[in-house]
Amino acid sequence: MSSSKTSSYHLFRRWQGATFTKLGLLSESMSVATASKLVTPLAVLIPVLAALAEAQVLTDSAWWLTLGAIVVGVLLYWIATIGIENRQRYNYAVRSRKELTSRTIASASLSDYQREHDFEKREVDGRPYLASDRVDEFIQDGGLEKPWEFSSYRYRLPKDLEQFKYLNLRRHYAQGRAMFNGKLLGMACDPDWTSHVIQLHPIGYFDHITSNLVVDNLYYTPGYDELLFDGSSIIVNKDDGVLIDLIESKAANVIGSSTLVLTSDGHVIVGQQGSLSDNSQGMLIPSGSGSVSLNDSFYAETFADIVAGAAQREYFEEAAVPGAQEYLRKTKSTGVFRTPDSVTVPVPIATRPIAYMRDLTRAGLPDYFNLSYTQLTAEQAIGKKALPSEKGLQTGMRAERLQPGEDVAQCVDRIVKGHRADGGSVSMQMEMTRHALLQMRERGVLGEFVSHLQRATA
């Protein structure tokens, strides 16, 4: 695709995102008090107009002139009322202090749960995250193949975040990102081998933007006179300086899921994140990565099915896998005509989770990593033309061949090191995938894991 067409598409996408977001914010931010103010003049004027029409005291021209003046007056009143309401909603001062948040996270201690499960703080290019090799081993051994359920607690933004919601959304779309309040799936608890079920909660994309993505912000009264809220308190408890567990988190904590695809002819599929993505712009990424949609939970028996299915869907989208377009269209459907048979995966592929982390730069957002095997060849595994919905979100997928005597862990390790040697950046998802695969190789379970995936696609 030419650069001029790409630029035009990006401009359209930004305009589209900003326009629909503004309309969405206007309707969503309409309080009952504001709505009553808008209805009040109609409640007074309609009976008056009806009486004038019945009395026939005005000529036709005078009647239409009066009606036009009233309509203009009502519209101006509505605009002024909504403007006052919006100014009140946006009447805060904000400073983004990423370095302050980084210091707060670096000095924070682990919670009891995190210590018991051997979590530790790590970094990729200065970005801190929380991970545990012990939890990853639990996941690799099938620990996520357990039932899931929706939490009895329905997620809502807490009051100390709710007051800044519309300001945060306006700041987000001002960055030129297309954004729609899609239905996603959040995580209500950390993975734990002692629990028999994993609890989740439905959330909206706006919940994610206005909670997980504001961890670096400090909110003040106008003029920066008084600090109202410190965003880092979403991930670090200010009373004891401890990193907050998911079960106690104020954030929406949408689940992230990614996968690395191994093809039947010995290639791995990797890509590069685009400029419109919310995360890891320009970085080396796995075959597919993104947020878990609420639709990904339809017909999923286990939590492993949810994260694996979401990662596969992201791969189909980002690689524009031939033959998967109809499947992708059906996965977005929530209608009564959707059935389990109608969303059967269209290509031979098997996926299983291998690792987990919490991204501390995004208020501890939970992220899962998978390994996939497909009977497709490298040529079949990547489409010739990117899907319109993915333009700007990733800048091209490619297949890297495993060298003679090399397994998938060694191949990924070589790709990552080579990319860094060439001056490129690597996403946290790619680094976590590399770490998990090397860990599995060291444990001696990687070969059998891949064989299991191969048998599942036979």
C-alpha positions as CSV (number, residue, x, y, z in Angstrom):
1,M,0.0,0.0,0.0
2,S,1.4,3.4,-0.9
3,S,2.4,5.9,1.8
4,S,-0.1,8.5,0.5
5,K,-3.0,6.0,0.8
6,T,-1.8,4.8,4.2
7,S,-1.6,8.4,5.4
8,S,-5.1,9.1,4.1
9,Y,-6.4,6.1,5.8
10,H,-4.8,7.1,9.1
11,L,-6.3,10.6,8.8
12,F,-9.8,9.1,8.2
13,R,-9.3,6.7,11.1
14,R,-8.4,9.5,13.5
15,W,-11.3,11.6,12.3
16,Q,-13.7,8.7,12.6
17,G,-12.5,7.8,16.1
18,A,-12.7,11.4,17.3
19,T,-16.1,12.0,15.8
20,F,-17.8,8.9,17.2
21,T,-16.1,9.3,20.6
22,K,-17.4,12.9,20.9
23,L,-20.9,11.7,20.1
24,G,-20.5,8.8,22.5
25,L,-19.2,11.0,25.3
26,L,-22.1,13.5,24.8
27,S,-24.8,10.8,25.1
28,E,-23.0,9.0,28.0
29,S,-22.2,12.1,30.0
30,M,-25.8,13.4,29.9
31,S,-26.8,13.4,33.5
32,V,-30.5,13.3,34.6
33,A,-30.2,16.9,35.8
34,T,-28.9,18.0,32.5
35,A,-31.6,16.1,30.6
36,S,-34.3,17.7,32.7
37,K,-32.9,21.1,31.9
38,L,-33.1,20.4,28.2
39,V,-36.7,19.2,28.5
40,T,-37.9,22.1,30.6
41,P,-38.2,24.7,27.8
42,L,-40.1,22.2,25.6
43,A,-42.5,21.5,28.5
44,V,-43.3,25.2,28.6
45,L,-43.3,26.1,24.9
46,I,-45.3,23.2,23.5
47,P,-48.5,24.1,25.4
48,V,-48.0,27.8,24.4
49,L,-47.6,27.0,20.8
50,A,-50.6,24.7,20.9
51,A,-52.7,27.5,22.4
52,L,-51.5,30.0,19.8
53,A,-52.3,27.6,16.9
54,E,-55.8,26.9,18.3
55,A,-56.5,30.6,18.8
56,Q,-55.3,31.5,15.3
57,V,-54.1,34.9,16.4
58,L,-51.1,34.8,14.1
59,T,-50.9,35.0,10.3
60,D,-49.2,32.1,8.5
61,S,-46.0,34.1,8.0
62,A,-45.9,35.4,11.6
63,W,-46.5,31.8,12.8
64,W,-43.6,30.3,10.9
65,L,-41.4,33.3,11.9
66,T,-42.3,32.8,15.6
67,L,-41.7,29.0,15.4
68,G,-38.3,29.5,13.7
69,A,-37.2,32.0,16.4
70,I,-38.3,29.6,19.1
71,V,-36.4,26.6,17.6
72,V,-33.2,28.8,17.3
73,G,-33.7,29.9,20.9
74,V,-34.1,26.4,22.2
75,L,-31.1,25.1,20.3
76,L,-28.9,28.0,21.6
77,Y,-30.2,27.2,25.1
78,W,-29.3,23.5,24.7
79,I,-25.8,24.3,23.4
80,A,-25.2,26.7,26.4
81,T,-26.5,24.1,28.9
82,I,-24.4,21.3,27.5
83,G,-21.4,23.6,27.3
84,I,-21.6,24.5,31.0
85,E,-22.0,20.8,31.9
86,N,-19.0,19.8,29.9
87,R,-16.8,22.6,31.3
88,Q,-17.6,21.4,34.8
89,R,-16.7,17.8,33.8
90,Y,-13.3,18.8,32.3
91,N,-12.5,21.4,35.0
92,Y,-9.3,19.7,36.3
93,A,-5.6,20.2,35.8
94,V,-3.5,17.1,34.9
95,R,0.2,16.4,34.9
96,S,1.8,13.2,33.6
97,R,4.7,12.1,35.8
98,K,5.9,8.9,34.3
99,E,9.3,9.0,36.1
100,L,7.6,9.6,39.5
101,T,5.3,6.5,38.9
102,S,8.4,4.5,37.9
103,R,10.1,5.3,41.1
104,T,7.0,4.5,43.1
105,I,6.7,1.1,41.4
106,A,10.4,0.4,41.8
107,S,10.2,1.0,45.6
108,A,7.0,-0.9,46.1
109,S,7.1,-4.2,47.9
110,L,5.3,-7.4,46.9
111,S,2.0,-8.5,48.4
112,D,1.6,-11.7,50.4
113,Y,0.0,-13.4,47.4
114,Q,2.8,-12.3,45.1
115,R,5.5,-13.6,47.5
116,E,3.8,-16.9,48.0
117,H,3.6,-17.4,44.2
118,D,7.2,-16.4,43.6
119,F,6.4,-13.2,41.6
120,E,9.2,-10.8,41.0
121,K,9.6,-7.4,39.4
122,R,11.4,-7.4,36.0
123,E,12.0,-4.9,33.3
124,V,12.1,-4.8,29.5
125,D,13.7,-1.6,28.2
126,G,12.8,0.3,31.4
127,R,9.2,-1.0,31.4
128,P,8.5,-2.8,34.7
129,Y,6.3,-5.9,34.9
130,L,5.4,-8.6,37.4
131,A,6.0,-12.3,36.5
132,S,6.7,-15.7,38.1
133,D,8.5,-18.7,36.6
134,R,6.5,-20.9,39.1
135,V,3.2,-19.6,37.8
136,D,4.4,-20.0,34.2
137,E,5.2,-23.7,34.9
138,F,1.7,-24.1,36.4
139,I,0.3,-22.6,33.2
140,Q,2.5,-24.7,30.9
141,D,1.3,-27.8,32.7
142,G,-2.4,-27.0,32.0
143,G,-3.2,-24.9,35.1
144,L,-5.6,-22.6,33.2
145,E,-7.7,-25.5,31.9
146,K,-10.2,-24.9,34.6
147,P,-13.8,-23.4,34.6
148,W,-14.4,-19.7,34.6
149,E,-17.3,-17.6,35.8
150,F,-18.4,-14.0,35.9
151,S,-17.7,-12.3,39.2
152,S,-20.7,-11.4,41.3
153,Y,-19.1,-7.9,41.5
154,R,-20.0,-5.8,38.5
155,Y,-17.1,-3.6,37.6
156,R,-17.7,0.1,37.8
157,L,-15.1,2.9,37.9
158,P,-14.6,4.0,41.5
159,K,-15.7,7.5,42.4
160,D,-12.2,8.8,42.7
161,L,-11.6,7.8,39.0
162,E,-15.2,8.5,37.8
163,Q,-14.8,12.2,38.2
164,F,-12.0,12.3,35.7
165,K,-13.5,9.9,33.2
166,Y,-14.6,12.4,30.5
167,L,-11.3,14.4,30.8
168,N,-9.3,11.2,30.4
169,L,-11.3,10.1,27.3
170,R,-10.9,13.5,25.7
171,R,-7.2,13.4,26.3
172,H,-6.9,9.9,24.8
173,Y,-8.7,10.7,21.6
174,A,-6.8,14.0,21.3
175,Q,-3.7,11.8,20.6
176,G,-5.3,10.8,17.3
177,R,-6.4,7.2,18.2
178,A,-9.6,5.6,17.0
179,M,-11.5,4.4,20.0
180,F,-14.9,2.8,20.4
181,N,-16.4,1.5,23.6
182,G,-16.3,-2.2,22.7
183,K,-17.2,-5.0,25.1
184,L,-14.1,-6.6,26.6
185,L,-13.3,-9.1,29.3
186,G,-11.5,-8.1,32.5
187,M,-9.8,-10.3,35.1
188,A,-11.2,-10.1,38.7
189,C,-8.5,-12.3,40.3
190,D,-4.9,-13.5,39.9
191,P,-4.2,-17.1,38.6
192,D,-3.9,-19.4,41.5
193,W,-3.4,-23.2,41.7
194,T,-5.5,-23.4,44.9
195,S,-8.7,-22.0,43.2
196,H,-11.1,-24.2,41.3
197,V,-12.6,-21.4,39.1
198,I,-11.3,-18.2,37.5
199,Q,-13.4,-15.1,38.0
200,L,-13.9,-12.5,35.2
201,H,-16.0,-9.4,34.6
202,P,-17.3,-7.7,31.5
203,I,-16.0,-4.2,30.9
204,G,-16.0,-1.5,28.2
205,Y,-13.0,-0.2,26.4
206,F,-13.6,3.2,28.0
207,D,-13.2,1.6,31.4
208,H,-9.8,0.4,30.3
209,I,-8.7,3.9,29.0
210,T,-9.9,5.7,32.2
211,S,-8.3,3.3,34.7
212,N,-5.4,1.2,33.5
213,L,-4.0,4.0,31.2
214,V,-4.0,6.8,33.8
215,V,-1.5,5.4,36.2
216,D,1.1,8.1,35.4
217,N,-1.3,11.0,35.9
218,L,-1.6,13.5,38.8
219,Y,-5.0,15.3,39.0
220,Y,-5.3,18.8,40.5
221,T,-7.9,21.5,41.0
222,P,-7.6,24.3,38.4
223,G,-4.3,26.1,38.8
224,Y,-2.6,23.1,40.3
225,D,-3.6,24.3,43.8
226,E,-4.6,21.0,45.3
227,L,-3.8,17.4,44.4
228,L,-7.0,15.4,44.0
229,F,-5.8,12.0,42.9
230,D,-2.5,10.2,42.3
231,G,-2.8,7.7,39.4
232,S,-0.1,5.5,40.9
233,S,-2.4,4.6,43.7
234,I,-4.2,2.3,41.3
235,I,-1.2,-0.1,41.4
236,V,0.6,0.8,44.6
237,N,-1.2,1.0,48.0
238,K,-0.3,4.3,49.4
239,D,-0.8,3.1,53.0
240,D,1.8,0.4,53.0
241,G,3.6,0.7,49.7
242,V,2.6,-2.8,48.4
243,L,1.7,-3.7,44.8
244,I,-2.0,-4.2,44.6
245,D,-3.4,-7.7,43.7
246,L,-6.0,-8.0,40.9
247,I,-8.7,-8.9,43.4
248,E,-8.3,-5.6,45.1
249,S,-7.6,-3.5,42.0
250,K,-9.6,-0.4,41.1
251,A,-8.7,-0.8,37.4
252,A,-10.7,-2.6,34.8
253,N,-7.8,-4.9,34.0
254,V,-8.8,-6.0,30.5
255,I,-7.1,-9.3,29.7
256,G,-4.4,-9.2,27.0
257,S,-3.5,-12.3,25.0
258,S,-0.9,-13.0,22.4
259,T,0.5,-16.0,20.5
260,L,3.5,-17.1,18.5
261,V,2.6,-19.3,15.5
262,L,4.8,-22.2,14.4
263,T,4.0,-23.4,10.8
264,S,4.1,-26.9,9.5
265,D,7.2,-26.1,7.3
266,G,9.3,-24.8,10.2
267,H,8.7,-21.1,10.3
268,V,7.6,-18.7,13.1
269,I,5.3,-15.8,12.3
270,V,6.4,-12.4,13.7
271,G,5.3,-8.8,13.0
272,Q,5.8,-5.2,13.9
273,Q,3.4,-3.0,15.8
274,G,1.9,0.0,13.9
275,S,1.6,3.7,14.8
276,L,-2.1,3.6,15.7
277,S,-1.7,0.9,18.4
278,D,-2.1,1.8,22.0
279,N,0.9,-0.1,23.0
280,S,4.4,-1.1,21.7
281,Q,4.4,1.2,18.6
282,G,7.1,0.2,16.1
283,M,8.2,-2.9,18.2
284,L,8.7,-6.5,17.2
285,I,5.6,-8.4,18.2
286,P,4.4,-12.1,18.2
287,S,2.1,-13.4,15.5
288,G,-1.1,-12.0,17.1
289,S,-1.7,-9.9,20.2
290,G,-4.6,-7.8,21.6
291,S,-7.4,-7.6,24.2
292,V,-9.8,-10.4,25.0
293,S,-13.2,-9.5,23.8
294,L,-16.4,-10.5,25.7
295,N,-17.3,-12.5,22.6
296,D,-14.2,-14.7,23.1
297,S,-15.9,-16.2,26.1
298,F,-18.9,-17.5,24.1
299,Y,-18.9,-21.3,24.2
300,A,-15.5,-21.4,26.0
301,E,-15.5,-24.2,28.6
302,T,-12.2,-23.3,30.3
303,F,-10.2,-20.1,30.9
304,A,-7.4,-21.5,28.7
305,D,-10.0,-21.7,25.8
306,I,-10.7,-18.0,26.2
307,V,-7.1,-16.7,26.1
308,A,-6.1,-19.2,23.4
309,G,-9.2,-18.4,21.3
310,A,-8.6,-14.6,21.7
311,A,-4.9,-15.0,20.6
312,Q,-5.9,-17.1,17.6
313,R,-8.4,-14.4,16.6
314,E,-5.8,-11.7,16.8
315,Y,-3.5,-13.7,14.7
316,F,-6.1,-14.3,12.0
317,E,-6.8,-10.5,12.0
318,E,-3.2,-9.3,12.0
319,A,-1.9,-11.8,9.5
320,A,-5.0,-11.6,7.3
321,V,-5.0,-15.4,7.2
322,P,-6.7,-16.5,4.0
323,G,-10.1,-18.1,4.6
324,A,-10.5,-16.6,8.0
325,Q,-12.5,-13.5,7.1
326,E,-15.9,-15.1,7.4
327,Y,-14.9,-16.6,10.8
328,L,-13.8,-13.2,12.0
329,R,-17.1,-11.7,10.9
330,K,-19.0,-14.3,12.8
331,T,-17.0,-14.0,16.0
332,K,-18.1,-10.4,16.2
333,S,-21.7,-11.4,16.1
334,T,-23.8,-11.5,19.3
335,G,-27.1,-12.3,17.5
336,V,-29.5,-15.1,18.2
337,F,-28.4,-16.9,15.0
338,R,-24.8,-17.4,16.3
339,T,-24.2,-21.1,17.2
340,P,-21.1,-23.0,18.2
341,D,-20.9,-24.6,14.7
342,S,-21.0,-21.2,13.0
343,V,-17.8,-20.1,14.6
344,T,-15.6,-23.2,14.0
345,V,-12.0,-22.2,13.5
346,P,-11.5,-22.3,9.7
347,V,-7.8,-23.5,9.6
348,P,-6.0,-26.4,11.4
349,I,-4.4,-24.6,14.4
350,A,-4.0,-25.5,18.1
351,T,-3.0,-23.0,20.8
352,R,-2.1,-23.4,24.5
353,P,-1.1,-20.8,27.1
354,I,2.6,-20.8,28.3
355,A,3.1,-17.7,30.4
356,Y,1.5,-14.7,32.4
357,M,2.6,-11.3,33.5
358,R,1.1,-8.0,34.8
359,D,2.2,-4.9,33.0
360,L,3.0,-2.4,35.8
361,T,3.2,0.5,33.4
362,R,-0.6,0.0,32.8
363,A,-1.7,-0.4,36.4
364,G,-0.9,-4.2,36.5
365,L,-2.9,-5.1,33.4
366,P,-2.9,-9.0,33.1
367,D,-1.4,-10.4,29.9
368,Y,-1.2,-14.1,28.8
369,F,1.1,-15.6,26.2
370,N,0.5,-18.7,24.0
371,L,2.2,-21.0,21.6
372,S,0.3,-22.1,18.4
373,Y,1.0,-24.7,15.8
374,T,-0.7,-24.7,12.4
375,Q,-0.8,-27.2,9.6
376,L,-0.5,-24.2,7.2
377,T,2.8,-23.5,5.5
378,A,4.5,-20.1,6.0
379,E,3.1,-18.9,2.6
380,Q,-0.4,-19.9,3.6
381,A,-0.2,-18.5,7.1
382,I,0.1,-14.8,6.0
383,G,-2.4,-13.1,3.7
384,K,-1.3,-11.0,0.7
385,K,-3.2,-7.9,1.9
386,A,-3.8,-6.6,5.4
387,L,-7.4,-6.3,6.6
388,P,-8.7,-2.7,6.6
389,S,-9.4,-2.9,10.4
390,E,-5.7,-3.7,11.0
391,K,-4.1,-0.9,8.9
392,G,-2.0,1.3,11.1
393,L,-2.2,-1.2,14.0
394,Q,0.6,-3.4,12.5
395,T,3.0,-2.8,9.7
396,G,3.5,-6.2,8.2
397,M,3.9,-9.9,9.2
398,R,6.8,-12.1,8.1
399,A,7.9,-15.7,8.4
400,E,11.3,-16.6,10.0
401,R,12.7,-20.1,9.2
402,L,14.0,-22.3,12.0
403,Q,17.7,-23.1,11.2
404,P,18.9,-26.7,11.0
405,G,19.0,-28.2,14.5
406,E,17.2,-25.2,16.0
407,D,14.0,-25.5,18.1
408,V,11.4,-22.8,18.3
409,A,12.9,-21.3,21.6
410,Q,16.3,-21.0,19.9
411,C,14.8,-19.5,16.8
412,V,12.8,-16.8,18.8
413,D,15.9,-16.1,20.9
414,R,17.9,-15.5,17.7
415,I,15.2,-13.3,16.1
416,V,15.0,-11.1,19.2
417,K,18.7,-10.7,19.6
418,G,19.2,-10.0,15.9
419,H,16.4,-7.4,15.9
420,R,18.0,-5.6,18.9
421,A,21.4,-5.8,17.2
422,D,19.9,-4.0,14.2
423,G,18.7,-1.2,16.5
424,G,15.1,-2.3,16.8
425,S,12.9,-2.4,19.8
426,V,11.1,-5.5,21.2
427,S,7.7,-5.6,22.8
428,M,7.1,-7.0,26.3
429,Q,4.9,-9.6,24.7
430,M,7.8,-10.8,22.5
431,E,10.3,-10.8,25.4
432,M,7.9,-12.7,27.6
433,T,7.3,-15.3,24.9
434,R,11.0,-15.7,24.4
435,H,11.6,-16.1,28.1
436,A,8.8,-18.7,28.5
437,L,10.0,-20.8,25.6
438,L,13.6,-20.8,26.9
439,Q,12.3,-21.7,30.3
440,M,10.3,-24.6,28.8
441,R,13.4,-25.7,26.9
442,E,15.5,-25.7,30.1
443,R,12.8,-27.7,31.8
444,G,12.8,-30.3,29.0
445,V,9.1,-29.9,28.3
446,L,9.2,-27.8,25.1
447,G,9.4,-30.7,22.7
448,E,6.4,-32.6,24.1
449,F,4.4,-29.3,24.3
450,V,4.9,-28.7,20.6
451,S,4.2,-32.4,19.8
452,H,0.9,-32.1,21.7
453,L,-0.1,-29.1,19.6
454,Q,0.9,-31.0,16.4
455,R,-1.3,-34.0,17.4
456,A,-4.2,-31.7,18.1
457,T,-4.1,-30.4,14.5
458,A,-3.7,-33.8,12.9
